[in-house]
Amino acid sequence: MTVATILHRVADYDTWRKVYDSVGDMQKDGGVTEESVHQMVDDPNNVLVIHHFDNLQTATAFFGREDLRDAMQRSGVQGEPRVELFE
């Protein structure tokens, strides 16, 4: 199993969350088996997403998807997200 942590700032959490919730099928198709979203206690626009995958290859492929990058842009992600993979 591979666990991915994605840390990023967003312009507005509510806007970001609407887009995030709308791409559930993309996540499932991309191999996400479990997911959770967390906001920093004193900065709700600082978001941590945790995704689980069956293996490293699936996780790596998911983060290379163009439709994922498009969704992140539409949702108001600011800067480059910090993505870390763990096994």
N, C-alpha and C positions, 0 to 999 in steps of 0.2 A: 504494500500500500504506500502511496505517496501522498503527503500532505503539503498543500501550498498555502502560504500566507501572503496576502496581498495588502499592502499598506499604501494608502493614498489620501490626498486631500481632495475634497470636492467643493465646488462653488456653493452648492446648496444641497443638504442631505435629502430633503423631500423630493427634489427633482431627480437626484441620483437614484434614489430608491425606486421611483416609478420605472425608470429604465431598467434597473437591475431586476426588478420583479418581472418585467416584460420579456426577459431573455432566458427564462427558465428552460424552455425547450432547447435552446442553443447549448446551455450548460449540460443538460442531459445527453444531447447528441454528442457533445464534446468529451463525455466520459466522467463528468462530475457525479460522484456517488453520494456525497453529503456536502452540505454547505451551511455556513453561518456568517452572520454580519454583526459587527460590533462597532460602537461609536466610542471615541475617547471621552472620558467622563467630563473633562472641562473644555472640550472642543468637539462638538457634535459633527463638524465637517471634516474631522480626521477619522477615517474609516479603516477598519481591519476586516478583511474578508478571509475566511478559511474554507478551502475546498479540498475534498478528498478524492483521490483517483485510484484506480486499480494498480497502476504502475507509472514509472517515470516517463516512459515514451508517450503515454496518453496525455499526461500533464504537460509535457513539453509541446506537444502538438496543439493542445488547447490554447496555450498562451501565444502561439504563432498565428492564430486565426485572424483573418482580416475583419470578419464580422464582429469579433470581440473588440478589436481596436476601434471600430466604428461606434459600437455601443458605448465604449468608455468616453469617446469624444462627445457623443450626444448627451451623455449623462452629466458632463461638467467636471470630469476628472482633471485636476490641475497638475501639470508637470508629469514626469515619468513615474508610474507606480513602482513601488519596491516589491518585487516578487521573489520569494525564497521557497525552495523546494526541500522537503525532508522525507526521509524514508525510515 
